Structures are given as structure tokens and as C-alpha cells.
Amino acid sequence: MSDAIAWTAEAEAKLKEIPFFVRPAARKKIEKFALELGATQITVEVYDQAKQKFGEK
């Protein structure tokens, strides 16, 4: 995917807390959310905002 957004190491580590079988879908949702925010990188802050938006604690 050529328009993939970069992830910080910290955000990648948080992504690994998500069960592996839903991780690809979660990654896509978080990346789409970040792009809508105009973010150029997935940081822990963007990750946490996305989790709040999708109702995951």
C-alpha cells in the first residue's frame, strides 16, 4: 500500500496489544482515522484518539 502512514515504535507496540486476528483491520481503521485528522504519522496520541473514537478502552 503506497499511501501507508508511518507508525512510531511506541504506537506499533500498542498495536501489538490488540489480538493478532483483528490487528490488520484495526491498523487500517487507525490509519484511515489518522489520515482524516491530517496526521502524517501514527503516534501514541493518535492511536489513543482512534481507540476512543471506536469505543475501545
C-alpha distance matrix in Angstrom:
0.0 3.8 5.7 5.6 9.4 11.7 14.1 17.7 19.4 21.6 19.0 17.3 20.9 21.5 18.4 20.0 23.1 21.4 22.2 19.7 19.7 18.5 16.3 12.9 14.1 15.6 12.6 10.9 14.3 14.8 11.6 12.6 16.2 15.5 13.9 17.0 19.2 17.9 17.1 15.2 15.2 15.7 19.3 21.9 23.3 20.2 19.7 23.3 23.2 20.5 22.6 25.6 24.1 23.2 26.6 25.9 28.4
3.8 0.0 3.8 5.6 8.8 11.1 14.2 17.7 19.8 22.2 19.8 18.5 22.3 23.0 20.4 22.2 25.3 23.9 25.2 22.8 23.1 21.8 19.3 16.1 17.3 18.2 15.0 13.3 16.3 16.3 12.7 13.6 16.9 15.6 13.5 16.7 18.7 16.7 16.0 13.6 14.3 15.7 19.3 22.3 23.5 20.4 20.6 24.3 24.0 21.6 24.1 27.0 25.4 25.0 28.5 27.9 30.2
5.7 3.8 0.0 3.8 6.3 9.5 12.6 16.1 18.7 20.7 18.0 17.4 21.2 21.4 19.0 21.4 24.1 22.7 24.4 22.6 22.9 20.9 18.5 15.6 16.1 16.6 13.4 11.5 13.9 13.6 9.8 10.4 13.5 12.1 9.7 13.0 14.9 13.0 12.5 10.5 11.6 13.1 16.8 19.8 20.6 17.3 17.9 21.5 20.8 18.6 21.4 24.0 22.3 22.2 25.8 25.5 27.8
5.6 5.6 3.8 0.0 3.8 6.6 9.3 13.0 15.3 17.2 14.6 13.7 17.4 17.8 15.3 17.7 20.5 19.3 21.1 19.2 19.9 18.1 15.3 12.7 13.7 13.8 10.2 9.2 11.9 11.1 7.6 9.5 12.3 10.7 9.6 13.1 14.6 13.2 11.8 9.8 9.6 10.4 14.0 16.9 18.1 15.0 15.0 18.8 18.6 16.4 18.8 21.7 20.5 20.2 23.6 22.8 24.9
9.4 8.8 6.3 3.8 0.0 3.8 6.6 10.0 12.9 14.6 12.0 11.9 15.7 15.9 14.0 16.8 19.4 18.6 21.0 19.7 20.9 18.7 15.6 13.8 14.7 13.7 10.2 9.9 11.8 9.9 6.5 9.1 10.8 8.3 7.9 11.7 12.2 10.8 8.6 6.5 5.8 7.0 10.6 13.7 14.7 11.9 12.4 16.1 16.0 14.3 17.0 19.7 18.8 19.0 22.2 21.4 23.2
11.7 11.1 9.5 6.6 3.8 0.0 3.8 6.7 9.6 11.7 9.9 9.7 13.4 14.3 13.0 15.4 18.2 18.2 20.7 19.5 21.3 19.5 16.0 14.8 16.3 14.9 11.3 12.2 14.0 11.5 8.9 12.2 13.2 10.3 10.9 14.5 14.2 12.8 9.8 7.1 4.9 6.1 8.9 12.1 13.8 11.8 12.1 15.8 16.4 15.3 17.6 20.3 20.1 20.5 23.3 22.0 23.2
14.1 14.2 12.6 9.3 6.6 3.8 0.0 3.8 6.4 8.1 6.1 6.2 9.7 10.6 9.8 12.2 14.8 15.2 18.1 17.2 19.4 17.6 14.0 13.8 15.4 13.3 10.0 12.0 13.4 10.4 9.1 12.8 13.1 10.5 12.3 15.5 14.7 14.2 10.8 9.1 5.6 4.6 6.4 9.0 11.4 10.0 9.5 13.1 14.4 13.5 15.2 18.1 18.5 18.8 21.1 19.4 20.2
17.7 17.7 16.1 13.0 10.0 6.7 3.8 0.0 3.8 5.4 5.2 6.2 8.7 10.0 10.6 12.6 14.9 16.2 19.2 18.7 21.5 19.9 16.2 16.6 18.3 15.9 13.0 15.4 16.4 13.1 12.4 16.0 15.7 12.8 15.0 18.0 16.5 16.0 12.3 10.8 7.1 6.2 5.5 7.7 10.5 10.4 10.2 13.1 15.0 14.9 16.2 18.8 19.9 20.4 22.3 20.3 20.4
19.4 19.8 18.7 15.3 12.9 9.6 6.4 3.8 0.0 3.8 5.5 5.1 6.2 8.8 9.8 10.7 13.1 15.1 17.9 17.4 20.5 19.5 15.8 16.8 19.0 16.6 13.9 17.0 18.2 15.0 14.9 18.6 18.4 16.0 18.4 21.3 19.9 19.7 16.0 14.6 10.9 9.4 8.4 9.0 12.6 13.0 11.9 14.4 17.0 16.8 17.3 20.2 21.7 21.8 23.3 20.8 20.5
21.6 22.2 20.7 17.2 14.6 11.7 8.1 5.4 3.8 0.0 3.8 5.4 5.1 6.4 8.8 10.1 11.4 13.7 16.9 17.2 20.4 19.0 15.6 17.3 18.9 16.0 14.0 17.3 17.7 14.4 15.1 18.6 17.7 15.6 18.5 20.9 19.2 19.6 15.9 15.4 11.7 9.3 7.1 6.3 10.0 11.2 9.8 11.5 14.5 14.9 14.9 17.5 19.5 19.8 20.8 18.2 17.5
19.0 19.8 18.0 14.6 12.0 9.9 6.1 5.2 5.5 3.8 0.0 3.8 5.3 5.1 6.2 8.8 10.2 11.6 15.0 15.3 18.0 16.1 12.8 14.2 15.5 12.4 10.5 13.6 13.9 10.6 11.4 14.9 14.1 12.3 15.3 17.6 16.3 17.0 13.5 13.4 9.7 6.5 5.3 4.7 8.3 8.5 6.5 9.0 11.7 11.5 11.8 14.7 16.3 16.4 17.8 15.5 15.4
17.3 18.5 17.4 13.7 11.9 9.7 6.2 6.2 5.1 5.4 3.8 0.0 3.8 5.4 5.0 6.4 9.1 10.4 13.2 12.7 15.7 14.4 10.8 12.1 14.2 11.7 9.5 12.9 14.1 11.4 11.9 15.6 15.6 14.1 16.6 19.3 18.6 19.0 15.7 14.9 11.3 8.5 8.6 8.6 12.1 11.7 9.3 12.1 14.7 13.7 13.7 17.1 18.4 17.9 19.4 16.8 17.1
20.9 22.3 21.2 17.4 15.7 13.4 9.7 8.7 6.2 5.1 5.3 3.8 0.0 3.8 5.4 5.2 7.1 9.6 12.4 12.5 16.0 15.1 11.9 14.1 16.2 13.5 12.1 15.8 16.6 13.9 15.1 18.7 18.3 17.0 19.9 22.3 21.3 22.1 18.7 18.2 14.5 11.6 10.6 9.3 13.0 13.5 10.7 12.5 15.8 15.2 14.4 17.5 19.5 18.9 19.7 16.6 16.2
21.5 23.0 21.4 17.8 15.9 14.3 10.6 10.0 8.8 6.4 5.1 5.4 3.8 0.0 3.8 5.3 5.4 7.5 11.0 12.1 15.1 13.6 10.7 13.4 14.6 11.4 10.9 14.5 14.5 11.9 13.9 17.1 16.1 15.4 18.7 20.5 19.5 20.8 17.7 18.0 14.4 11.0 9.9 7.6 10.9 11.4 8.1 9.2 12.7 12.1 10.8 13.9 16.1 15.4 16.0 12.9 12.4
18.4 20.4 19.0 15.3 14.0 13.0 9.8 10.6 9.8 8.8 6.2 5.0 5.4 3.8 0.0 3.8 5.3 5.6 8.8 9.2 11.9 10.3 7.1 9.6 11.0 8.2 7.5 11.3 11.7 9.7 11.6 14.7 14.5 14.1 17.1 19.0 18.7 20.0 17.2 17.3 14.0 10.5 10.8 9.5 12.5 11.8 8.3 10.4 13.2 11.5 10.5 14.1 15.5 14.2 15.5 12.5 13.2
20.0 22.2 21.4 17.7 16.8 15.4 12.2 12.6 10.7 10.1 8.8 6.4 5.2 5.3 3.8 0.0 3.8 5.3 7.3 7.4 10.9 10.5 7.6 10.5 12.7 10.5 10.1 13.9 14.8 13.2 14.9 18.1 18.1 17.9 20.6 22.7 22.5 23.7 20.7 20.5 17.1 13.9 13.9 12.5 15.8 15.4 12.0 13.7 16.7 15.1 13.6 17.2 18.8 17.2 18.0 14.7 15.0
23.1 25.3 24.1 20.5 19.4 18.2 14.8 14.9 13.1 11.4 10.2 9.1 7.1 5.4 5.3 3.8 0.0 3.8 6.4 8.4 11.4 10.7 8.9 12.4 13.7 11.1 11.8 15.5 15.5 14.0 16.5 19.3 18.7 18.9 22.0 23.6 23.2 24.9 22.1 22.4 19.0 15.5 15.0 12.7 15.6 15.7 12.0 12.6 15.9 14.6 12.2 15.4 17.6 15.8 15.9 12.3 12.0
21.4 23.9 22.7 19.3 18.6 18.2 15.2 16.2 15.1 13.7 11.6 10.4 9.6 7.5 5.6 5.3 3.8 0.0 3.8 6.2 8.4 7.1 5.8 9.6 10.4 8.1 9.6 12.9 12.9 12.2 14.9 17.2 16.9 17.7 20.6 21.9 22.1 24.0 21.6 22.2 19.1 15.6 15.9 14.0 16.4 15.7 11.9 12.7 15.4 13.3 10.9 14.3 15.9 13.5 13.9 10.5 11.4
22.2 25.2 24.4 21.1 21.0 20.7 18.1 19.2 17.9 16.9 15.0 13.2 12.4 11.0 8.8 7.3 6.4 3.8 0.0 3.8 5.6 5.8 6.1 9.7 10.7 9.7 11.5 14.4 14.8 14.9 17.3 19.4 19.6 20.7 23.3 24.6 25.2 27.0 24.8 25.2 22.3 18.8 19.4 17.7 20.2 19.3 15.5 16.5 18.9 16.5 14.2 17.4 18.7 15.8 16.2 12.9 14.1
19.7 22.8 22.6 19.2 19.7 19.5 17.2 18.7 17.4 17.2 15.3 12.7 12.5 12.1 9.2 7.4 8.4 6.2 3.8 0.0 3.8 5.6 5.0 7.7 9.8 9.8 10.7 13.4 14.7 15.1 16.8 19.0 19.9 20.8 22.9 24.7 25.6 26.9 24.7 24.6 21.7 18.7 19.8 18.8 21.5 20.2 16.6 18.3 20.6 17.9 16.2 19.8 20.6 17.8 18.8 15.9 17.3
19.7 23.1 22.9 19.9 20.9 21.3 19.4 21.5 20.5 20.4 18.0 15.7 16.0 15.1 11.9 10.9 11.4 8.4 5.6 3.8 0.0 3.8 5.7 7.4 8.6 9.7 11.4 13.1 14.3 15.6 17.3 18.9 20.1 21.5 23.3 24.8 26.1 27.6 25.9 26.0 23.5 20.5 22.1 21.2 23.4 21.8 18.3 19.9 21.7 18.6 17.0 20.4 20.6 17.4 18.6 16.1 18.2
18.5 21.8 20.9 18.1 18.7 19.5 17.6 19.9 19.5 19.0 16.1 14.4 15.1 13.6 10.3 10.5 10.7 7.1 5.8 5.6 3.8 0.0 3.8 5.7 5.5 6.2 8.7 10.3 10.8 12.2 14.3 15.6 16.5 18.3 20.2 21.3 22.6 24.4 22.9 23.4 21.1 18.0 19.6 18.7 20.6 18.7 15.3 16.9 18.3 15.1 13.6 16.9 16.9 13.7 15.1 13.0 15.5
16.3 19.3 18.5 15.3 15.6 16.0 14.0 16.2 15.8 15.6 12.8 10.8 11.9 10.7 7.1 7.6 8.9 5.8 6.1 5.0 5.7 3.8 0.0 3.9 5.5 5.0 5.9 8.6 9.8 10.3 12.0 14.0 15.0 16.1 18.1 19.8 20.8 22.2 20.2 20.4 17.8 14.8 16.5 15.9 18.1 16.2 12.9 15.0 16.7 13.7 12.7 16.4 16.6 14.0 15.8 13.3 15.5
12.9 16.1 15.6 12.7 13.8 14.8 13.8 16.6 16.8 17.3 14.2 12.1 14.1 13.4 9.6 10.5 12.4 9.6 9.7 7.7 7.4 5.7 3.9 0.0 3.8 5.5 5.1 6.3 8.8 10.0 10.6 12.3 14.3 15.3 16.5 18.5 20.0 21.1 19.4 19.3 17.2 14.8 17.2 17.4 19.4 17.0 14.2 16.9 18.0 14.6 14.5 18.1 17.6 15.2 17.6 15.8 18.4
14.1 17.3 16.1 13.7 14.7 16.3 15.4 18.3 19.0 18.9 15.5 14.2 16.2 14.6 11.0 12.7 13.7 10.4 10.7 9.8 8.6 5.5 5.5 3.8 0.0 3.8 5.4 5.2 6.3 8.7 9.9 10.6 12.3 14.2 15.4 16.6 18.5 20.0 18.9 19.4 17.8 15.2 17.7 17.8 19.1 16.4 13.8 16.1 16.5 12.9 12.8 16.1 15.0 12.3 15.0 13.8 16.9
15.6 18.2 16.6 13.8 13.7 14.9 13.3 15.9 16.6 16.0 12.4 11.7 13.5 11.4 8.2 10.5 11.1 8.1 9.7 9.8 9.7 6.2 5.0 5.5 3.8 0.0 3.8 5.4 5.1 6.1 8.5 9.8 10.5 12.2 14.2 15.3 16.5 18.3 16.9 17.7 15.7 12.7 14.7 14.3 15.6 13.1 10.2 12.3 13.1 9.6 9.3 12.8 12.2 9.8 12.3 10.8 13.6
12.6 15.0 13.4 10.2 10.2 11.3 10.0 13.0 13.9 14.0 10.5 9.5 12.1 10.9 7.5 10.1 11.8 9.6 11.5 10.7 11.4 8.7 5.9 5.1 5.4 3.8 0.0 3.8 5.5 5.2 6.0 8.5 9.8 10.4 12.2 14.2 15.3 16.4 14.6 14.8 12.7 10.0 12.5 13.0 14.6 12.0 9.5 12.6 13.4 10.2 10.9 14.5 14.0 12.3 15.1 13.6 16.0
10.9 13.3 11.5 9.2 9.9 12.2 12.0 15.4 17.0 17.3 13.6 12.9 15.8 14.5 11.3 13.9 15.5 12.9 14.4 13.4 13.1 10.3 8.6 6.3 5.2 5.4 3.8 0.0 3.8 5.5 5.1 6.1 8.5 9.8 10.5 12.3 14.2 15.2 14.2 14.6 13.4 11.5 14.6 15.6 16.6 13.3 11.7 14.6 14.5 11.0 12.5 15.6 14.1 12.5 15.9 15.2 18.1
14.3 16.3 13.9 11.9 11.8 14.0 13.4 16.4 18.2 17.7 13.9 14.1 16.6 14.5 11.7 14.8 15.5 12.9 14.8 14.7 14.3 10.8 9.8 8.8 6.3 5.1 5.5 3.8 0.0 3.8 5.5 5.1 6.1 8.6 9.9 10.6 12.4 14.3 13.6 15.0 14.0 11.6 14.3 14.8 15.0 11.7 10.2 12.5 11.8 8.1 9.6 12.3 10.5 8.9 12.5 12.4 15.5
14.8 16.3 13.6 11.1 9.9 11.5 10.4 13.1 15.0 14.4 10.6 11.4 13.9 11.9 9.7 13.2 14.0 12.2 14.9 15.1 15.6 12.2 10.3 10.0 8.7 6.1 5.2 5.5 3.8 0.0 3.8 5.5 5.0 6.1 8.6 9.8 10.5 12.4 10.9 12.3 10.8 8.1 10.5 11.1 11.4 8.1 6.6 9.5 9.1 5.8 7.9 10.8 9.8 9.2 12.5 11.9 14.3
11.6 12.7 9.8 7.6 6.5 8.9 9.1 12.4 14.9 15.1 11.4 11.9 15.1 13.9 11.6 14.9 16.5 14.9 17.3 16.8 17.3 14.3 12.0 10.6 9.9 8.5 6.0 5.1 5.5 3.8 0.0 3.8 5.4 5.0 6.2 8.6 9.8 10.5 9.1 9.7 8.8 7.2 10.7 12.4 12.9 9.3 8.9 12.3 11.7 9.0 11.6 14.3 12.9 12.8 16.1 15.8 18.0
12.6 13.6 10.4 9.5 9.1 12.2 12.8 16.0 18.6 18.6 14.9 15.6 18.7 17.1 14.7 18.1 19.3 17.2 19.4 19.0 18.9 15.6 14.0 12.3 10.6 9.8 8.5 6.1 5.1 5.5 3.8 0.0 3.8 5.5 5.2 6.2 8.7 9.9 9.9 11.3 11.4 10.4 13.6 15.2 14.9 11.1 11.3 14.0 12.4 9.5 12.5 14.5 12.2 12.1 15.8 16.3 19.0
16.2 16.9 13.5 12.3 10.8 13.2 13.1 15.7 18.4 17.7 14.1 15.6 18.3 16.1 14.5 18.1 18.7 16.9 19.6 19.9 20.1 16.5 15.0 14.3 12.3 10.5 9.8 8.5 6.1 5.0 5.4 3.8 0.0 3.8 5.5 5.1 6.4 8.8 8.8 11.2 11.2 9.7 12.1 13.3 12.2 8.5 9.1 11.1 8.9 6.5 9.9 11.3 9.0 9.8 13.3 14.1 16.6
15.5 15.6 12.1 10.7 8.3 10.3 10.5 12.8 16.0 15.6 12.3 14.1 17.0 15.4 14.1 17.9 18.9 17.7 20.7 20.8 21.5 18.3 16.1 15.3 14.2 12.2 10.4 9.8 8.6 6.1 5.0 5.5 3.8 0.0 3.8 5.4 5.0 6.3 5.2 7.6 7.6 6.7 9.3 11.3 10.3 6.6 8.3 10.9 9.1 7.8 11.4 12.9 11.4 12.7 15.9 16.2 18.0
13.9 13.5 9.7 9.6 7.9 10.9 12.3 15.0 18.4 18.5 15.3 16.6 19.9 18.7 17.1 20.6 22.0 20.6 23.3 22.9 23.3 20.2 18.1 16.5 15.4 14.2 12.2 10.5 9.9 8.6 6.2 5.2 5.5 3.8 0.0 3.8 5.3 4.9 5.6 7.2 8.7 9.3 12.3 14.8 13.9 10.2 12.0 14.7 12.7 11.2 14.8 16.2 14.2 15.3 18.8 19.4 21.5
17.0 16.7 13.0 13.1 11.7 14.5 15.5 18.0 21.3 20.9 17.6 19.3 22.3 20.5 19.0 22.7 23.6 21.9 24.6 24.7 24.8 21.3 19.8 18.5 16.6 15.3 14.2 12.3 10.6 9.8 8.6 6.2 5.1 5.4 3.8 0.0 3.8 5.3 7.5 10.2 11.9 11.9 14.4 16.4 14.7 11.1 13.1 15.0 12.2 10.8 14.5 15.1 12.5 14.1 17.5 18.8 21.1
19.2 18.7 14.9 14.6 12.2 14.2 14.7 16.5 19.9 19.2 16.3 18.6 21.3 19.5 18.7 22.5 23.2 22.1 25.2 25.6 26.1 22.6 20.8 20.0 18.5 16.5 15.3 14.2 12.4 10.5 9.8 8.7 6.4 5.0 5.3 3.8 0.0 3.8 5.4 9.0 10.5 10.6 12.3 14.2 11.9 8.8 11.7 13.1 10.2 10.1 13.9 14.1 12.1 14.5 17.4 18.5 20.2
17.9 16.7 13.0 13.2 10.8 12.8 14.2 16.0 19.7 19.6 17.0 19.0 22.1 20.8 20.0 23.7 24.9 24.0 27.0 26.9 27.6 24.4 22.2 21.1 20.0 18.3 16.4 15.2 14.3 12.4 10.5 9.9 8.8 6.3 4.9 5.3 3.8 0.0 3.8 6.5 9.2 10.6 12.7 15.4 13.6 10.6 13.6 15.7 13.3 13.1 16.9 17.5 15.7 17.9 20.9 21.7 23.3
17.1 16.0 12.5 11.8 8.6 9.8 10.8 12.3 16.0 15.9 13.5 15.7 18.7 17.7 17.2 20.7 22.1 21.6 24.8 24.7 25.9 22.9 20.2 19.4 18.9 16.9 14.6 14.2 13.6 10.9 9.1 9.9 8.8 5.2 5.6 7.5 5.4 3.8 0.0 3.8 5.6 7.2 9.1 12.1 10.7 8.0 11.0 13.4 11.8 11.9 15.4 16.5 15.5 17.4 20.3 20.5 21.7
15.2 13.6 10.5 9.8 6.5 7.1 9.1 10.8 14.6 15.4 13.4 14.9 18.2 18.0 17.3 20.5 22.4 22.2 25.2 24.6 26.0 23.4 20.4 19.3 19.4 17.7 14.8 14.6 15.0 12.3 9.7 11.3 11.2 7.6 7.2 10.2 9.0 6.5 3.8 0.0 3.8 7.1 9.4 13.0 12.6 10.3 12.6 15.6 14.7 14.5 17.7 19.4 18.6 20.1 23.0 22.7 23.9
15.2 14.3 11.6 9.6 5.8 4.9 5.6 7.1 10.9 11.7 9.7 11.3 14.5 14.4 14.0 17.1 19.0 19.1 22.3 21.7 23.5 21.1 17.8 17.2 17.8 15.7 12.7 13.4 14.0 10.8 8.8 11.4 11.2 7.6 8.7 11.9 10.5 9.2 5.6 3.8 0.0 3.8 6.1 9.8 10.3 8.3 10.0 13.2 13.2 13.0 15.7 17.8 17.6 18.8 21.4 20.6 21.5
15.7 15.7 13.1 10.4 7.0 6.1 4.6 6.2 9.4 9.3 6.5 8.5 11.6 11.0 10.5 13.9 15.5 15.6 18.8 18.7 20.5 18.0 14.8 14.8 15.2 12.7 10.0 11.5 11.6 8.1 7.2 10.4 9.7 6.7 9.3 11.9 10.6 10.6 7.2 7.1 3.8 0.0 3.8 6.8 7.9 5.7 6.4 9.9 10.5 10.0 12.3 14.7 14.9 15.8 18.2 17.1 17.9
19.3 19.3 16.8 14.0 10.6 8.9 6.4 5.5 8.4 7.1 5.3 8.6 10.6 9.9 10.8 13.9 15.0 15.9 19.4 19.8 22.1 19.6 16.5 17.2 17.7 14.7 12.5 14.6 14.3 10.5 10.7 13.6 12.1 9.3 12.3 14.4 12.3 12.7 9.1 9.4 6.1 3.8 0.0 3.8 5.3 5.2 6.1 8.6 9.9 10.6 12.3 14.3 15.3 16.6 18.3 17.0 17.0
21.9 22.3 19.8 16.9 13.7 12.1 9.0 7.7 9.0 6.3 4.7 8.6 9.3 7.6 9.5 12.5 12.7 14.0 17.7 18.8 21.2 18.7 15.9 17.4 17.8 14.3 13.0 15.6 14.8 11.1 12.4 15.2 13.3 11.3 14.8 16.4 14.2 15.4 12.1 13.0 9.8 6.8 3.8 0.0 3.8 5.5 4.9 6.0 8.5 9.8 10.4 12.2 14.1 15.3 16.3 14.5 13.9
23.3 23.5 20.6 18.1 14.7 13.8 11.4 10.5 12.6 10.0 8.3 12.1 13.0 10.9 12.5 15.8 15.6 16.4 20.2 21.5 23.4 20.6 18.1 19.4 19.1 15.6 14.6 16.6 15.0 11.4 12.9 14.9 12.2 10.3 13.9 14.7 11.9 13.6 10.7 12.6 10.3 7.9 5.3 3.8 0.0 3.8 5.4 5.1 6.2 8.6 9.9 10.6 12.3 14.3 15.3 14.4 13.8
20.2 20.4 17.3 15.0 11.9 11.8 10.0 10.4 13.0 11.2 8.5 11.7 13.5 11.4 11.8 15.4 15.7 15.7 19.3 20.2 21.8 18.7 16.2 17.0 16.4 13.1 12.0 13.3 11.7 8.1 9.3 11.1 8.5 6.6 10.2 11.1 8.8 10.6 8.0 10.3 8.3 5.7 5.2 5.5 3.8 0.0 3.8 5.5 5.1 6.1 8.6 9.9 10.5 12.3 14.2 13.7 14.1
19.7 20.6 17.9 15.0 12.4 12.1 9.5 10.2 11.9 9.8 6.5 9.3 10.7 8.1 8.3 12.0 12.0 11.9 15.5 16.6 18.3 15.3 12.9 14.2 13.8 10.2 9.5 11.7 10.2 6.6 8.9 11.3 9.1 8.3 12.0 13.1 11.7 13.6 11.0 12.6 10.0 6.4 6.1 4.9 5.4 3.8 0.0 3.8 5.5 5.2 6.2 8.7 9.9 10.7 12.3 11.0 11.5
23.3 24.3 21.5 18.8 16.1 15.8 13.1 13.1 14.4 11.5 9.0 12.1 12.5 9.2 10.4 13.7 12.6 12.7 16.5 18.3 19.9 16.9 15.0 16.9 16.1 12.3 12.6 14.6 12.5 9.5 12.3 14.0 11.1 10.9 14.7 15.0 13.1 15.7 13.4 15.6 13.2 9.9 8.6 6.0 5.1 5.5 3.8 0.0 3.8 5.4 5.0 6.2 8.6 9.9 10.5 9.2 8.9
23.2 24.0 20.8 18.6 16.0 16.4 14.4 15.0 17.0 14.5 11.7 14.7 15.8 12.7 13.2 16.7 15.9 15.4 18.9 20.6 21.7 18.3 16.7 18.0 16.5 13.1 13.4 14.5 11.8 9.1 11.7 12.4 8.9 9.1 12.7 12.2 10.2 13.3 11.8 14.7 13.2 10.5 9.9 8.5 6.2 5.1 5.5 3.8 0.0 3.8 5.5 5.1 6.2 8.7 9.9 10.0 10.5
20.5 21.6 18.6 16.4 14.3 15.3 13.5 14.9 16.8 14.9 11.5 13.7 15.2 12.1 11.5 15.1 14.6 13.3 16.5 17.9 18.6 15.1 13.7 14.6 12.9 9.6 10.2 11.0 8.1 5.8 9.0 9.5 6.5 7.8 11.2 10.8 10.1 13.1 11.9 14.5 13.0 10.0 10.6 9.8 8.6 6.1 5.2 5.4 3.8 0.0 3.8 5.4 5.0 6.2 8.6 8.7 10.4
22.6 24.1 21.4 18.8 17.0 17.6 15.2 16.2 17.3 14.9 11.8 13.7 14.4 10.8 10.5 13.6 12.2 10.9 14.2 16.2 17.0 13.6 12.7 14.5 12.8 9.3 10.9 12.5 9.6 7.9 11.6 12.5 9.9 11.4 14.8 14.5 13.9 16.9 15.4 17.7 15.7 12.3 12.3 10.4 9.9 8.6 6.2 5.0 5.5 3.8 0.0 3.8 5.5 5.2 6.1 5.1 6.7
25.6 27.0 24.0 21.7 19.7 20.3 18.1 18.8 20.2 17.5 14.7 17.1 17.5 13.9 14.1 17.2 15.4 14.3 17.4 19.8 20.4 16.9 16.4 18.1 16.1 12.8 14.5 15.6 12.3 10.8 14.3 14.5 11.3 12.9 16.2 15.1 14.1 17.5 16.5 19.4 17.8 14.7 14.3 12.2 10.6 9.9 8.7 6.2 5.1 5.4 3.8 0.0 3.8 5.5 5.0 5.9 6.6
24.1 25.4 22.3 20.5 18.8 20.1 18.5 19.9 21.7 19.5 16.3 18.4 19.5 16.1 15.5 18.8 17.6 15.9 18.7 20.6 20.6 16.9 16.6 17.6 15.0 12.2 14.0 14.1 10.5 9.8 12.9 12.2 9.0 11.4 14.2 12.5 12.1 15.7 15.5 18.6 17.6 14.9 15.3 14.1 12.3 10.5 9.9 8.6 6.2 5.0 5.5 3.8 0.0 3.8 5.4 7.7 9.8
23.2 25.0 22.2 20.2 19.0 20.5 18.8 20.4 21.8 19.8 16.4 17.9 18.9 15.4 14.2 17.2 15.8 13.5 15.8 17.8 17.4 13.7 14.0 15.2 12.3 9.8 12.3 12.5 8.9 9.2 12.8 12.1 9.8 12.7 15.3 14.1 14.5 17.9 17.4 20.1 18.8 15.8 16.6 15.3 14.3 12.3 10.7 9.9 8.7 6.2 5.2 5.5 3.8 0.0 3.8 5.7 8.9
26.6 28.5 25.8 23.6 22.2 23.3 21.1 22.3 23.3 20.8 17.8 19.4 19.7 16.0 15.5 18.0 15.9 13.9 16.2 18.8 18.6 15.1 15.8 17.6 15.0 12.3 15.1 15.9 12.5 12.5 16.1 15.8 13.3 15.9 18.8 17.5 17.4 20.9 20.3 23.0 21.4 18.2 18.3 16.3 15.3 14.2 12.3 10.5 9.9 8.6 6.1 5.0 5.4 3.8 0.0 3.8 6.4
25.9 27.9 25.5 22.8 21.4 22.0 19.4 20.3 20.8 18.2 15.5 16.8 16.6 12.9 12.5 14.7 12.3 10.5 12.9 15.9 16.1 13.0 13.3 15.8 13.8 10.8 13.6 15.2 12.4 11.9 15.8 16.3 14.1 16.2 19.4 18.8 18.5 21.7 20.5 22.7 20.6 17.1 17.0 14.5 14.4 13.7 11.0 9.2 10.0 8.7 5.1 5.9 7.7 5.7 3.8 0.0 3.8
28.4 30.2 27.8 24.9 23.2 23.2 20.2 20.4 20.5 17.5 15.4 17.1 16.2 12.4 13.2 15.0 12.0 11.4 14.1 17.3 18.2 15.5 15.5 18.4 16.9 13.6 16.0 18.1 15.5 14.3 18.0 19.0 16.6 18.0 21.5 21.1 20.2 23.3 21.7 23.9 21.5 17.9 17.0 13.9 13.8 14.1 11.5 8.9 10.5 10.4 6.7 6.6 9.8 8.9 6.4 3.8 0.0
